[in-house]
């Protein structure tokens, strides 16, 4: 198939160029803009079964007047004295600049200030030195739109800081879930821009160093540039498929941050594909073939390896479609589709461009082959790189066991160090997990942002005076469903008091007291304690008591805490729980877990007034905890699916099950070393390190496993090709020499594209860029050139005579090979023909000369 494709492109290259131009014009005309159809956010893509999703839907239905999904918190504070009346009046004027208007740039549904009934007094800190105003927004806290919302708010704050109406010395700040989400989105946008520019610059630089030919640099850049542009337009077009009749079920979504992965993976992998094609094209030209035949022959030789390596990544990413988390389920296939377009471009557009530029493409040095093996079997080891790979290949074939053991032990020290510094918790210490490093994961968005971001500065300001949980309370939604079929309403009401009755309100008061007394809870606001005071403490003569009495009698209290919707009336109530910990922290999630455990005990207790009541939780803490549960489950599933899928591809391509299992094991080992090293490094860089960003392990696994197997496929397919001419061990050695330079160049390019991810401002992207770069370099410099050949040498030494420790022969290899002779003086070509000798010393005639029958039917024959 690839021979036919090579012949077609080599002789019909103008048609290939025309097809790509037509595709570009068509997609430009019909596809929407990427930014017009892309989404973002995290909690909006959780499965419907999660408690935070159920709770949000129930809140929206039972409290339609309070459909806020996030909030902006405006803060004023003084560090040296209590706030004055003028300070509070300034905060009121500041909040008034954002009137309720869902369609405004800041989509405000409601505004709470210290003057607001019921909740107002809770917006002034206990030390009287800070106060906040809360803007309730209609956008989910990680919505893309919140970046513009935050920008609008910070612009107003900048104006107010310069206003003569601002009381002297009054500090201003902005925080809240929407502000944190907006800063996250802004940082992601900056990361995308920096990654794009850095990726292109690094690829140009590396290609210039590798090729030293301007047009050879231009070919991969044009090819991948076209592939990136057209693939993103194609993905954007697919988001509109659900508008077609009969395809309403297809809700394909794409996200803004997906662009980072599209750019880095396509430029890295696509450039590698072009590099392999050009390298083989040079070899064929050096053999004396005309340009059309050389290109056709090159594409026929490397086409299957390029396609197989690309398919490992494409199918690996495609396995993410099985995830529950919407961002994983959509992002993986979208990136895989983009890579498939890049594969088509590298197999058709790149060779067409090579034909278009003709002999000028190699100017000024000409088509000198970059690999070290000539077509007559002689090794060209006159270059420094050639001598290095030649010596390494001899060492590996001579002492594979020692080299393999030493390499594995050296890499394992990283895993051991990680296990010591991050011991696995006792609850997670299953015996089968003990040899693997424990990876500490963080879902703390605050830790992901630059400390100088407006929302982080504002958060620190507010947390000096308020309980950290005030920035994102947990909302407990309790729902008493109607009697089931066959159950009398009377018995139901006797056993479960409705919330709008006296007994029901007493039940809520008892639950409020129970929650208030739990560790990690600062206050609880409910129908019984609308101000969040100490439950059970009530003095009608005190100022606080009079305020509580007024709040209880205020009609707004019932509207806030009891549903007024007819079908939910008396059956749905809410309790707002303020935690003592940061809403995004691990401590907050643990507190929420204890709260949930306790209320579920009440639900399951037949003697409890809350028996069979449905409890759900909403808010950023509940959403983040659900995100953790879903992504950890997805990670386990995706790791298994990706491993099995890539293993299946290897077996189909190589048809050597034992070798394929080892190749999988080698990249898995590389992954664990990489993730352990990344954790150790960032634990040193950040003193407040509380774990790697939650996206790092899953994306690192999928990309590293797939990309690592790319290089293994390139190596092993070349090994099998060389063995058909030279036998088992000599074929292995020659394959290591011939592919060493080119695969290393590809690895450096791939690592260069991933290192560009470290130019962003999000810590999670910095961690992922570092991990991918390190993982690719480990695979390029250790796994592929050392671990894989050493294992193959051990495997095949059983079928070939062992090599002697002939260091003199190795030292004299260059001279012999340049003269076309083997170490014992026989012709290299003759070794291939009559089996008299070989290029490795005395590796038995069967290894290089006439192949043994077991080679032809087994590992040495494909």
C-alpha positions in Angstrom: 0.0 0.0 0.0 2.7 2.4 0.9 4.7 1.6 -2.2 1.7 2.5 -4.3 1.2 5.7 -2.3 4.8 6.6 -2.8 4.6 6.0 -6.5 1.4 8.1 -6.7 2.7 11.1 -4.7 6.1 11.0 -6.5 4.5 11.3 -9.9 1.2 13.1 -9.1 2.5 15.6 -6.6 0.8 18.5 -8.2 -2.6 16.8 -7.6 -1.7 16.2 -4.0 -0.9 19.9 -3.5 -4.1 20.9 -5.2 -6.2 18.7 -2.9 -4.6 20.3 0.2 -5.2 23.8 -1.2 -8.9 22.9 -1.9 -9.3 21.4 1.6 -7.9 24.6 3.1 -10.2 26.8 1.1 -13.3 24.7 1.9 -12.7 24.5 5.6 -11.9 28.2 5.8 -15.3 28.9 4.2 -17.5 26.6 6.2 -15.8 26.0 9.6 -16.5 28.4 12.6 -13.8 30.2 14.4 -12.1 28.1 17.1 -12.7 30.7 19.8 -16.4 30.9 18.9 -17.1 27.2 19.7 -14.6 26.3 22.4 -15.6 25.9 26.0 -13.8 25.6 29.2 -14.4 24.9 32.9 -14.2 21.7 34.8 -17.2 21.2 37.1 -19.7 21.8 34.2 -18.6 18.5 32.6 -19.0 16.1 35.6 -21.4 13.2 35.2 -25.0 13.8 36.1 -24.8 11.2 38.9 -22.4 13.3 41.0 -23.8 14.9 44.1 -22.6 18.4 43.1 -24.4 18.1 39.7 -27.6 16.8 41.3 -27.5 19.5 44.0 -27.0 22.2 41.4 -30.0 21.0 39.3 -32.2 20.8 42.4 -31.2 24.2 43.6 -31.9 25.7 40.2 -35.4 24.1 40.2 -36.3 24.7 43.9 -34.8 28.2 44.2 -35.2 29.7 40.7 -34.6 33.3 42.0 -31.1 32.2 43.2 -29.6 30.6 40.1 -26.1 31.8 40.8 -23.3 29.5 39.9 -20.3 31.5 41.1 -19.5 34.8 42.8 -17.3 37.8 42.8 -16.3 39.1 46.2 -15.3 42.8 46.5 -13.3 43.4 49.7 -12.3 46.5 51.6 -10.0 46.3 54.7 -7.8 48.2 57.1 -5.0 46.5 59.0 -4.6 49.1 61.8 -8.2 50.0 62.9 -11.9 49.1 62.4 -13.7 50.2 59.3 -15.5 53.5 59.5 -19.0 54.5 58.2 -17.3 56.2 55.3 -15.4 52.9 54.5 -18.7 50.9 54.4 -20.4 53.6 52.4 -17.6 53.4 49.8 -18.1 49.6 49.6 -21.8 50.2 49.0 -21.0 52.6 46.1 -18.4 50.2 44.7 -21.0 47.4 44.7 -23.6 49.7 43.1 -21.3 49.9 40.0 -22.4 46.3 39.2 -26.2 46.3 39.2 -28.1 43.1 38.6 -28.1 42.4 34.9 -27.6 38.9 33.5 -26.7 40.3 30.0 -24.1 42.8 31.1 -20.4 42.2 30.8 -20.5 41.2 34.5 -23.6 39.0 34.6 -24.9 39.7 38.0 -28.0 38.0 39.4 -28.0 39.6 42.8 -25.8 41.8 45.0 -25.2 41.3 48.7 -23.7 44.1 50.8 -23.5 44.8 54.5 -26.8 46.6 54.1 -28.6 43.6 52.8 -31.3 42.1 55.0 -30.4 38.9 57.0 -27.0 38.2 55.4 -25.6 41.7 55.6 -24.1 41.5 59.1 -22.2 38.4 58.1 -20.3 40.4 55.5 -18.4 42.4 58.1 -15.6 40.6 59.8 -15.6 39.8 63.5 -12.6 42.1 64.0 -14.6 44.9 62.2 -11.5 45.6 60.0 -12.8 44.2 56.7 -16.1 44.0 54.8 -17.1 42.3 51.6 -19.8 42.7 48.9 -20.8 39.6 47.0 -21.8 39.6 43.3 -23.8 36.5 42.5 -23.1 35.5 38.9 -24.9 33.3 36.4 -21.6 31.8 35.0 -20.0 28.6 36.3 -16.8 29.5 38.2 -14.5 28.1 35.6 -16.4 29.5 32.6 -14.3 31.1 29.8 -16.4 34.2 30.2 -15.1 34.8 33.7 -11.8 36.0 32.3 -13.5 39.0 30.8 -15.7 39.4 34.0 -12.6 39.6 36.1 -11.0 42.0 33.7 -14.0 44.3 33.9 -14.1 44.2 37.7 -10.3 44.9 38.1 -10.7 47.8 35.7 -13.3 49.3 38.0 -11.2 48.6 41.1 -8.2 50.4 39.4 -10.4 53.4 38.8 -11.7 53.4 42.4 -8.2 53.2 43.8 -7.4 56.5 42.0 -10.7 58.1 42.9 -10.6 60.9 45.5 -13.8 59.4 47.0 -11.8 56.4 48.3 -11.0 56.9 52.0 -7.3 57.2 52.5 -5.5 54.0 53.5 -8.5 51.7 52.6 -7.3 48.5 50.9 -9.3 47.1 47.9 -9.4 43.5 46.7 -11.3 41.1 44.5 -11.7 37.4 45.0 -14.4 34.7 45.0 -14.9 31.6 42.9 -15.5 33.5 39.6 -12.4 35.6 40.2 -10.3 32.6 40.7 -11.8 30.9 37.7 -11.3 34.0 35.6 -7.6 34.2 36.6 -7.3 30.6 35.7 -8.8 31.1 32.3 -6.6 34.2 31.7 -3.5 32.2 32.7 -4.5 29.4 30.3 -4.9 31.9 27.5 -1.5 33.3 28.1 -0.1 29.8 28.3 -1.6 29.0 24.9 0.0 32.1 23.3 3.4 31.5 24.9 3.3 27.8 24.0 2.5 28.5 20.3 5.3 31.0 19.8 7.9 29.0 21.8 7.0 25.8 20.0 7.4 27.2 16.5 10.6 29.0 17.5 12.2 25.9 19.0 11.2 23.7 16.1 12.7 26.2 13.6 15.9 26.3 15.7 16.3 22.5 16.0 15.5 21.9 12.4 18.0 24.5 11.4 20.7 22.7 13.5 19.7 19.3 12.1 19.3 20.1 8.5 21.3 23.3 7.9 19.2 23.7 4.7 16.6 26.5 4.6 14.1 24.6 2.4 14.4 21.4 4.5 13.4 23.5 7.5 10.5 25.0 5.5 9.0 21.6 4.5 8.1 20.4 8.0 7.0 23.8 9.1 4.6 24.2 6.1 3.3 20.7 6.5 2.6 20.9 10.2 1.4 24.5 10.0 -1.2 23.4 7.4 -2.1 20.3 9.5 -2.6 22.3 12.7 -4.8 25.0 11.0 -7.0 22.6 9.0 -7.4 20.0 11.8 -8.5 22.7 14.3 -11.0 23.9 11.7 -12.3 20.4 11.2 -12.7 19.9 15.0 -14.5 23.2 15.3 -16.8 22.1 12.5 -17.6 18.8 14.3 -19.0 20.8 17.2 -21.9 21.8 15.0 -22.8 18.3 13.9 -25.6 18.1 16.5 -27.5 20.8 14.5 -27.9 18.4 11.6 -31.2 16.4 11.4 -30.7 13.0 13.0 -27.5 13.9 14.8 -29.0 15.7 17.8 -27.5 13.0 20.0 -24.0 14.1 19.1 -22.8 16.6 21.6 -19.1 16.9 20.7 -17.3 19.7 22.6 -13.9 21.2 22.4 -12.0 23.3 24.9 -9.7 26.3 24.7 -6.9 24.6 26.5 -7.0 21.7 24.0 -5.1 23.9 21.6 -2.0 23.6 23.8 -1.9 19.9 23.2 -2.8 20.1 19.5 0.1 22.5 18.8 2.7 20.7 20.9 1.9 17.2 19.8 1.4 18.0 16.1 4.5 20.0 15.9 6.5 17.4 17.8 5.1 14.2 16.2 4.6 15.7 12.8 8.2 17.0 12.6 9.4 13.6 13.6 7.5 12.0 10.8 8.9 14.4 8.3 12.4 13.9 9.7 12.2 10.1 9.2 10.9 10.6 5.6 13.6 13.0 4.7 16.3 10.9 6.2 15.2 7.8 4.2 14.8 10.0 1.1 18.5 11.1 1.5 19.6 7.5 1.7 17.8 6.5 -1.5 19.2 9.5 -3.3 22.7 8.5 -2.1 22.1 5.1 -3.7 21.9 6.8 -7.0 18.1 6.7 -7.6 16.3 9.6 -9.4 14.3 11.9 -7.3 10.8 10.5 -8.1 11.9 6.9 -7.5 13.9 7.8 -4.4 10.9 9.5 -2.9 8.6 6.7 -3.8 11.0 4.1 -2.4 11.5 6.2 0.8 7.8 6.6 1.4 7.3 2.9 0.8 10.0 2.0 3.3 9.0 4.3 6.2 5.3 4.6 5.5 4.3 1.6 7.6 6.5 2.6 10.5 5.3 6.2 10.5 1.6 5.1 10.3 2.0 2.5 13.0 3.7 5.0 15.3 1.1 7.7 14.7 -1.7 5.2 15.3 -0.3 4.3 18.7 -0.8 8.0 19.7 -4.1 8.4 17.9 -5.7 5.3 19.3 -4.2 6.0 22.8 -5.8 9.4 22.8 -9.0 7.9 21.4 -9.3 5.6 24.4 -10.1 8.7 26.5 -13.5 8.6 24.9 -14.4 6.0 27.6 -13.9 8.6 30.4 -16.8 9.9 32.5 -15.3 13.4 32.8 -16.5 15.4 29.8 -13.2 17.2 29.2 -11.3 13.9 28.9 -14.0 12.3 26.9 -13.9 15.0 24.3 -10.3 16.3 24.4 -8.6 12.9 23.7 -10.4 12.1 20.5 -10.2 15.7 19.3 -6.4 15.7 19.7 -6.2 12.2 18.1 -8.2 13.5 15.1 -5.8 16.4 14.7 -2.9 14.0 14.8 -4.5 11.9 12.1 -4.7 15.0 9.9 -1.1 15.6 10.6 -0.3 12.0 9.6 -2.1 12.5 6.2 -0.1 15.7 5.7 3.2 14.1 6.4 2.4 11.2 4.1 1.1 13.3 1.2 1.8 17.0 1.5 5.4 16.7 2.8 6.6 14.5 -0.1 4.7 16.7 -2.6 6.6 19.7 -1.2 9.9 17.8 -1.6 9.1 17.2 -5.2 8.1 20.8 -5.7 11.4 22.2 -4.4 13.4 19.6 -6.3 17.2 19.4 -5.7 17.2 22.9 -4.2 15.6 21.4 -1.1 19.1 20.2 0.1 20.9 23.4 -0.7 23.7 24.2 0.2 25.1 20.8 1.3 23.4 18.4 -1.1 21.5 15.2 -0.3 24.2 13.7 2.0 22.5 10.9 4.1 22.2 11.5 7.8 22.3 7.9 8.9 25.4 5.8 9.2 24.7 2.8 7.0 25.3 2.7 3.3 23.3 0.6 0.9 26.2 -1.8 0.4 26.3 -2.6 4.1 29.3 -0.6 5.0 29.1 1.5 8.2 30.1 5.1 7.8 31.5 5.9 11.2 33.8 8.8 10.3 31.6 11.3 12.2 31.7 11.8 15.9 28.1 10.8 16.3 28.7 7.7 14.1 31.6 6.6 16.3 29.5 7.0 19.4 26.6 4.9 18.2 29.0 2.3 16.8 30.7 1.9 20.1 27.4 1.9 22.0 26.0 -0.8 19.7 29.1 -3.0 20.2 28.9 -2.6 24.0 25.2 -3.5 24.1 25.6 -6.6 22.0 28.7 -7.7 23.9 27.3 -7.2 27.5 23.5 -6.7 27.3 22.7 -8.2 30.7 25.1 -6.0 32.6 24.0 -2.8 30.7 20.3 -3.6 31.1 20.7 -4.3 34.9 22.8 -1.2 35.5 20.4 1.1 33.6 17.3 -0.2 35.4 18.9 0.1 38.8 20.1 3.7 38.0 16.6 4.7 36.9 15.0 2.9 39.9 16.8 5.1 42.4 14.4 7.9 41.4 11.4 5.7 42.3 12.9 4.6 45.5 13.6 8.3 46.5 10.0 9.2 45.7 8.6 6.3 47.7 10.7 7.4 50.7 9.7 11.1 50.5 6.1 10.4 49.6 5.1 7.2 51.4 1.9 5.6 50.3 -0.9 6.1 52.9 -1.8 3.0 54.9 -5.3 3.0 53.5 -3.9 2.8 49.9 -1.0 0.4 50.6 -2.3 -2.6 48.6 0.5 -5.1 48.1 0.5 -4.7 44.3 1.0 -0.9 44.5 4.0 -1.0 46.8 6.7 -1.2 44.1 5.3 1.9 42.4 5.7 5.5 43.5 2.9 7.2 45.4 1.8 10.2 43.5 0.3 13.0 45.6 -2.3 14.9 43.6 -3.6 18.4 44.1 -7.0 19.9 43.1 -6.2 23.3 44.6 -6.7 26.0 42.0 -5.2 28.7 44.2 -1.9 26.8 44.2 -2.0 26.6 40.4 -2.0 30.4 40.0 0.7 33.0 40.2 0.8 34.6 43.7 0.5 38.0 42.1 -2.8 37.3 40.3 -5.6 39.7 41.4 -7.8 36.9 42.8 -4.9 35.5 44.9 -4.0 38.9 46.3 -7.7 39.5 47.1 -8.0 36.0 48.7 -5.1 36.7 51.0 -6.7 40.0 52.0 -10.0 38.4 52.8 -8.6 35.4 54.6 -6.8 37.6 57.1 -10.2 38.7 58.5 -12.8 36.1 57.5 -13.0 32.3 57.7 -11.5 30.9 54.5 -14.7 29.1 53.8 -16.7 32.3 53.3 -15.3 32.6 49.8 -17.0 29.4 48.8 -19.6 27.9 51.3 -20.8 24.4 50.9 -24.5 24.2 50.3 -26.4 21.2 51.7 -29.6 20.6 49.8 -32.1 18.4 51.6 -35.1 17.0 49.7 -38.0 15.0 51.2 -39.6 13.2 48.3 -43.3 12.6 48.1 -44.7 9.3 49.4 -43.9 6.3 47.2 -46.7 4.4 45.4 -48.7 2.5 48.0 -47.5 4.6 51.0 -50.1 6.8 52.7 -49.4 10.5 52.8 -50.4 10.6 56.5 -47.8 8.0 57.5 -45.2 9.8 55.5 -45.8 13.1 57.1 -45.9 11.6 60.6 -42.5 10.0 60.0 -41.0 12.8 58.0 -42.1 16.3 59.0 -42.2 18.8 56.2 -39.8 21.8 56.5 -42.5 24.4 56.5 -44.0 23.1 59.7 -42.9 23.7 63.3 -41.6 20.2 63.8 -39.8 20.4 60.5 -38.1 23.6 61.5 -37.0 22.0 64.8 -35.5 19.2 62.8 -33.5 21.7 60.7 -32.4 23.4 64.0 -31.1 20.1 65.4 -29.3 19.4 62.1 -27.8 22.9 62.1 -26.5 22.3 65.6 -25.1 18.9 64.7 -23.2 20.3 61.7 -22.0 23.4 63.6 -20.3 21.1 66.2 -18.5 19.1 63.6 -14.7 19.6 63.2 -13.8 22.0 60.4 -17.1 23.9 60.4 -17.0 27.7 61.2 -20.7 28.5 60.9 -24.0 27.2 59.4 -26.7 29.3 58.0 -30.2 27.8 57.8 -33.9 28.5 58.3 -33.2 28.1 62.1 -30.0 30.2 62.1 -30.2 32.6 59.1 -27.3 34.7 60.5 -25.0 31.7 61.1 -24.8 32.3 64.8 -24.2 29.7 67.5 -27.1 27.3 67.4 -29.1 27.1 70.6 -27.8 30.5 72.0 -30.5 33.1 72.0 -30.9 36.2 74.2 -33.7 38.4 73.0 -32.4 41.3 75.0 -29.0 41.4 73.3 -28.2 43.1 70.0 -27.5 39.7 68.4 -30.7 38.2 69.7 -32.8 41.1 68.4 -31.1 40.7 65.0 -31.8 37.0 65.0 -35.4 37.6 65.9 -35.8 40.1 63.1 -34.2 37.7 60.6 -36.4 34.8 61.6 -39.5 37.0 61.1 -38.3 38.4 57.8 -40.1 36.8 54.8 -36.8 36.8 52.9 -35.4 34.2 55.3 -38.0 31.6 54.1 -37.3 32.5 50.5 -33.6 32.0 51.0 -33.8 28.7 52.9 -37.1 27.1 52.0 -38.3 26.4 48.4 -41.4 28.4 47.4 -41.9 26.4 44.2 -45.3 24.6 44.6 -43.9 21.1 43.8 -41.0 21.5 46.2 -42.8 23.6 48.9 -42.1 22.1 52.3 -39.9 19.4 50.8 -36.6 21.3 49.9 -34.4 23.3 52.3 -30.8 24.4 52.1 -28.1 24.9 54.7 -25.0 27.0 53.9 -21.9 25.6 55.6 -18.9 27.8 56.0 -15.7 25.7 56.6 -12.6 26.8 58.4 -10.4 25.6 55.5 -9.8 27.0 52.0 -12.7 25.8 49.8 -10.2 24.3 47.3 -8.0 22.6 49.9 -7.6 18.9 50.8 -8.7 19.8 54.3 -12.0 21.2 53.1 -12.7 18.1 51.1 -12.0 15.9 54.1 -14.4 18.0 56.2 -17.1 17.7 53.6 -16.5 13.9 53.6 -17.2 13.8 57.3 -20.3 15.9 56.9 -21.6 13.7 54.2 -21.0 10.6 56.1 -22.9 12.0 59.1 -26.0 13.1 57.2 -26.1 9.8 55.2 -26.2 8.0 58.6 -29.3 10.1 59.4 -30.8 9.2 56.0 -30.3 5.5 56.6 -31.6 5.5 60.2 -35.2 4.4 60.3 -35.7 6.2 63.6 -34.4 9.5 62.3 -36.7 12.3 61.2 -34.4 12.5 58.1 -35.0 8.9 57.1 -35.0 8.5 53.3 -34.3 12.3 52.8 -32.1 12.9 49.8 -29.0 15.0 50.6 -26.8 16.6 48.0 -24.0 19.1 48.2 -23.0 22.0 45.9 -20.3 24.6 45.8 -16.7 24.6 44.7 -15.6 22.2 47.5 -18.3 19.7 46.6 -17.5 20.1 42.9 -13.8 19.7 43.4 -14.3 16.6 45.4 -16.5 15.1 42.7 -13.9 16.1 40.2 -11.3 14.2 42.1 -13.5 11.1 42.3 -14.3 11.1 38.6 -10.8 11.8 37.3 -9.2 9.2 39.5 -11.7 6.6 38.3 -11.1 7.7 34.7 -7.3 7.6 35.2 -7.4 4.0 36.1 -9.7 3.1 33.3 -7.8 5.1 30.6 -4.5 3.7 31.7 -5.7 0.1 31.2 -7.4 0.9 27.9 -4.4 2.8 26.5 -2.0 0.1 27.5 -4.1 -2.7 25.9 -4.7 -0.6 22.8 -1.0 0.3 22.2 0.0 -3.4 23.0 -2.5 -4.5 20.4 -1.1 -2.2 17.8 2.5 -3.4 18.5 1.4 -7.0 18.1 -0.3 -6.3 14.8 2.7 -4.3 13.5 5.6 -6.4 14.9 4.0 -9.8 15.3 6.4 -10.6 18.2 4.2 -10.8 21.4 7.2 -11.2 23.8 9.0 -8.2 22.4 5.8 -6.2 22.4 5.2 -6.9 26.1 8.7 -5.8 26.8 8.3 -2.6 24.8 5.1 -1.8 26.8 6.9 -2.6 30.1 9.8 -0.3 29.1 7.6 2.8 28.6 5.6 2.0 31.7 8.8 2.0 33.6 9.8 5.2 32.0 6.5 6.8 33.0 6.9 5.9 36.7 10.4 7.2 36.8 9.3 10.4 35.1 6.3 11.0 37.4 8.4 10.2 40.5 11.2 12.6 39.3 8.7 15.4 38.6 7.1 15.1 42.0 10.6 15.2 43.7 11.6 18.3 41.6 8.5 20.4 42.3 8.5 19.4 45.9 11.9 21.2 46.1 10.9 24.1 43.9 7.7 25.0 45.8 8.0 24.9 49.6 4.1 24.9 49.9 3.9 21.9 47.4 0.8 19.8 48.2 0.9 17.6 45.1 1.1 17.5 41.3 -1.8 19.1 39.4 -4.6 16.6 38.8 -4.2 16.7 35.0 -0.5 15.8 35.0 -0.7 12.0 35.6 -3.3 11.1 33.0 -2.1 13.3 30.2 1.5 12.3 30.9 0.6 8.6 30.8 -1.4 8.8 27.6 1.1 10.9 25.7 4.3 9.3 27.0 3.1 5.7 26.4 2.0 6.5 22.9 5.0 8.7 21.9 7.4 6.3 23.6 6.1 3.4 21.4 6.5 5.6 18.4 10.3 5.5 18.7 10.3 1.8 19.7 8.4 1.0 16.5 10.9 3.0 14.4 13.7 1.1 16.0 12.3 -2.4 15.9 11.0 -2.2 12.3 14.5 -1.1 11.3 16.0 -4.0 13.3 13.8 -6.5 11.5 14.7 -5.0 8.2 18.4 -5.1 8.9 18.2 -8.7 10.2 16.9 -10.0 7.0 20.3 -9.0 5.5 22.7 -9.4 8.4 21.3 -11.8 10.9 20.1 -11.4 14.4 22.8 -9.6 16.4 24.6 -7.8 13.6 21.2 -6.6 12.3 20.4 -5.3 15.7 23.7 -3.5 16.0 23.4 -1.9 12.6 19.8 -0.8 13.3 21.0 0.9 16.5 23.7 2.7 14.5 21.5 3.7 11.6 18.6 5.0 13.7 20.5 6.4 16.7 21.1 9.9 15.3 17.7 10.4 13.6 15.6 9.1 16.5 17.6 11.2 19.0 17.0 14.2 16.8 13.3 13.4 16.8 13.2 13.0 20.5 15.0 16.4 21.0 12.4 18.0 18.7 9.5 16.4 20.6 11.0 17.4 24.0 11.5 20.9 22.6 7.8 21.3 21.8 6.8 20.0 25.2 9.3 22.3 27.0 7.4 25.2 25.4 4.5 24.4 27.8 6.7 25.6 30.6 6.5 29.2 29.3 3.0 29.6 30.7 2.0 30.8 34.1 -0.2 27.9 35.3 1.7 25.7 37.6 -0.1 22.6 36.3 1.0 23.4 32.8 4.5 24.0 34.0 4.5 20.6 35.8 3.1 18.8 32.7 5.6 20.5 30.4 8.5 19.4 32.6 7.2 15.9 33.0 6.6 15.4 29.2 10.0 16.8 28.4 11.8 14.6 30.9 9.8 11.6 29.9 10.6 12.0 26.2 14.3 12.6 26.9 14.5 9.5 29.1 12.8 7.5 26.4 15.1 9.0 23.7 18.4 8.7 25.6 18.0 5.6 27.7 14.9 3.5 26.9 15.1 3.3 23.2 18.9 3.2 22.6 19.8 1.1 25.7 17.0 -0.8 27.4 15.3 -2.0 24.3 18.4 -3.1 22.3 19.9 -4.7 25.4 16.8 -6.9 25.9 16.7 -7.8 22.3 20.4 -8.8 22.4 19.7 -11.0 25.4 16.7 -12.6 23.7 18.5 -13.2 20.4 21.9 -14.4 21.8 20.2 -17.7 22.3 19.7 -18.0 18.6 23.2 -16.7 17.7 26.7 -17.5 18.9 27.9 -15.1 21.6 30.3 -12.4 20.8 33.8 -12.5 22.2 35.2 -9.6 24.3 37.3 -8.4 21.4 38.1 -4.8 22.3 40.9 -4.6 19.8 38.4 -5.6 17.0 36.0 -2.9 18.3 38.7 -0.3 18.4 39.8 -1.1 14.9 36.2 -1.2 13.5 36.3 2.2 11.9 39.2 1.3 9.7 37.9 -2.0 8.6 34.4 -0.8 7.9 35.7 2.2 5.9 37.6 -0.3 3.8 34.4 -2.5 3.5 35.9 -5.4 5.5 34.8 -7.1 8.7 37.0 -7.5 11.8 38.6 -10.7 10.5 39.3 -9.2 7.1 36.4 -10.6 5.1 34.3 -8.5 2.9 31.3 -7.0 4.5 29.3 -7.9 1.4 30.8 -11.3 1.3 29.7 -11.8 4.8 26.2 -11.3 3.8 26.5 -13.6 0.8 28.5 -16.6 2.0 28.4 -16.5 5.8 32.2 -16.6 6.1 32.4 -13.8 8.7 30.5 -10.8 10.1 31.0 -7.2 11.2 31.0 -7.9 14.9 33.9 -10.2 15.3 33.1 -13.9 15.1 29.4 -13.9 15.5 28.9 -17.3 13.8 28.2 -17.7 10.1 24.6 -18.2 10.8 24.2 -14.7 12.3 25.5 -12.8 9.3 25.9 -15.2 6.5 23.4 -17.9 5.7 20.6 -17.5 8.2 19.6 -20.3 10.5 16.2 -21.9 9.8 14.9 -20.7 13.1 15.7 -17.1 12.2 13.7 -17.3 9.0 10.7 -18.7 10.7 11.0 -16.8 14.0 12.4 -13.6 15.3 14.8 -12.8 12.6 12.3 -12.9 9.8 9.3 -10.7 9.3 
